[in-house]
Amino acid sequence: MAGGLTGLASLGSLKSVVSSWETRLGAVRDECEGLEPTLRQVAKELGGVDKEVGTKSNGVRVPHGGDAK
């Protein structure tokens, strides 16, 4: 292309790349939205387990000073 129109030759390619990225990002968004309920449930379950384990560990006697031998 002559003059200042050289950059316009790649415009079609750039539009194609943008379109493919928009499609991919949409798929990623949809996948994340699908995982959200499961991840929230896991967080609740693990929070309960951590609290239960913490309560059980309160019964472990540890010598003062923390000098284990």
C-alpha positions as CSV (number, residue, x, y, z in Angstrom):
1,M,0.0,0.0,0.0
2,A,1.2,3.4,-0.8
3,G,1.6,6.3,1.6
4,G,0.1,6.2,5.1
5,L,-2.2,3.3,4.5
6,T,0.2,0.5,5.2
7,G,-1.1,0.0,8.8
8,L,-4.6,-0.6,7.5
9,A,-3.6,-3.9,5.9
10,S,-3.4,-5.5,9.3
11,L,-6.8,-4.1,10.5
12,G,-8.7,-7.3,9.5
13,S,-6.2,-9.5,11.4
14,L,-6.4,-7.3,14.5
15,K,-10.2,-7.5,14.4
16,S,-10.0,-11.3,14.2
17,V,-7.6,-11.5,17.2
18,V,-9.9,-9.2,19.3
19,S,-12.9,-11.3,18.4
20,S,-11.1,-14.6,19.3
21,W,-10.0,-13.1,22.6
22,E,-13.5,-11.9,23.4
23,T,-14.8,-15.4,22.7
24,R,-12.2,-17.0,24.9
25,L,-12.7,-14.5,27.8
26,G,-16.4,-15.1,27.6
27,A,-15.8,-18.9,27.9
28,V,-13.5,-18.4,30.9
29,R,-16.1,-16.1,32.6
30,D,-18.8,-18.7,32.1
31,E,-16.6,-21.5,33.5
32,C,-15.7,-19.4,36.5
33,E,-19.4,-18.6,37.1
34,G,-20.1,-22.3,36.9
35,L,-17.5,-23.1,39.5
36,E,-18.6,-20.4,42.0
37,P,-21.2,-22.4,43.9
38,T,-19.0,-25.4,44.4
39,L,-16.0,-23.3,45.5
40,R,-18.2,-21.4,48.0
41,Q,-19.5,-24.7,49.4
42,V,-15.9,-26.0,49.8
43,A,-14.9,-22.9,51.6
44,K,-17.8,-23.4,54.1
45,E,-16.9,-27.1,54.6
46,L,-13.2,-26.4,55.1
47,G,-13.9,-23.5,57.5
48,G,-15.9,-25.9,59.6
49,V,-13.2,-28.5,59.5
50,D,-10.5,-26.0,60.5
51,K,-12.7,-24.8,63.4
52,E,-13.2,-28.4,64.5
53,V,-9.6,-29.3,64.3
54,G,-8.6,-26.2,66.2
55,T,-11.0,-27.1,69.0
56,K,-9.6,-30.6,69.2
57,S,-6.0,-29.3,69.3
58,N,-6.9,-27.1,72.3
59,G,-6.7,-30.3,74.4
60,V,-3.1,-31.0,73.5
61,R,-0.8,-30.0,76.4
62,V,2.3,-28.0,75.3
63,P,5.1,-27.3,77.8
64,H,5.6,-23.6,78.5
65,G,8.5,-22.0,76.6
66,G,7.9,-24.1,73.6
67,D,11.3,-25.9,74.0
68,A,10.5,-29.3,72.4
69,K,13.3,-31.9,72.9
